[in-house]
Amino acid sequence: MNNKEQIHELNYDLICRAVNSDPKALTDILQYYDTYINALATYESFDENGNTYKALDEDMKARLQFKLIEAIKKWGEKI
């Protein structure tokens, strides 16, 4: 099973490791939220013929991932 096929679950152990800045745990959480973040960072544009195109704003995706990592670090105050 490759990384794309792995199903990541949020659980207490994973969150605790992420709060303590475990790179693998942070990657797993980012993977878990990847589809949602992609949806938030996708925009539609239209050409002169009215055709719709969807594109992923990579900068927006990176900012959202960074914000998620910042929020994870704050979870430690609540655990």
C-alpha positions in Angstrom: 0.0 0.0 0.0 1.5 3.3 -1.0 1.2 6.7 0.8 -1.8 7.8 -1.3 -3.7 4.7 -0.4 -3.1 4.8 3.3 -6.0 5.8 5.4 -5.0 8.2 8.2 -7.0 8.5 11.3 -7.0 11.2 13.8 -6.5 9.7 17.2 -5.2 10.9 20.6 -1.7 9.4 20.1 -1.3 11.1 16.7 -2.4 14.4 18.0 -0.1 14.2 21.0 2.9 13.4 18.7 1.9 16.3 16.4 1.7 18.7 19.3 5.2 17.7 20.3 6.3 18.5 16.7 6.8 15.0 15.4 7.3 15.5 11.7 5.7 12.2 10.7 2.6 13.0 12.8 2.3 16.5 11.3 2.6 15.0 7.9 -0.1 12.5 8.7 -2.5 15.2 9.9 -1.8 17.3 6.8 -2.4 14.3 4.7 -5.7 13.7 6.5 -6.9 17.2 5.8 -5.4 17.4 2.2 -8.6 17.0 0.3 -10.4 19.6 2.5 -7.5 22.1 2.1 -7.4 21.5 -1.7 -11.1 22.3 -1.8 -10.6 25.5 0.1 -7.6 26.6 -2.1 -9.3 25.9 -5.4 -10.7 28.7 -7.4 -12.7 28.9 -10.6 -11.9 31.1 -13.6 -13.7 31.7 -16.8 -12.3 32.3 -20.3 -13.8 34.6 -23.0 -16.0 31.8 -24.2 -17.6 31.2 -20.8 -15.7 28.0 -20.1 -15.0 27.3 -16.5 -11.6 26.2 -15.3 -10.6 25.1 -11.8 -7.1 25.6 -10.5 -5.4 25.0 -7.2 -3.8 28.1 -5.6 -0.6 26.6 -4.3 0.3 29.7 -2.2 -3.1 29.5 -0.5 -2.7 25.8 0.1 0.7 26.4 1.8 -0.8 29.2 3.9 -3.7 27.0 5.0 -1.3 24.1 5.9 0.9 26.5 7.9 -2.1 27.8 9.8 -3.1 24.2 10.6 0.3 23.4 11.9 0.2 26.6 14.1 -3.2 25.5 15.4 -1.9 22.0 16.2 0.9 23.4 18.3 -1.7 25.3 20.3 -3.7 22.1 20.9 -1.0 21.2 23.5 -2.4 23.9 25.8 -5.8 22.1 25.7 -4.6 18.5 26.1 
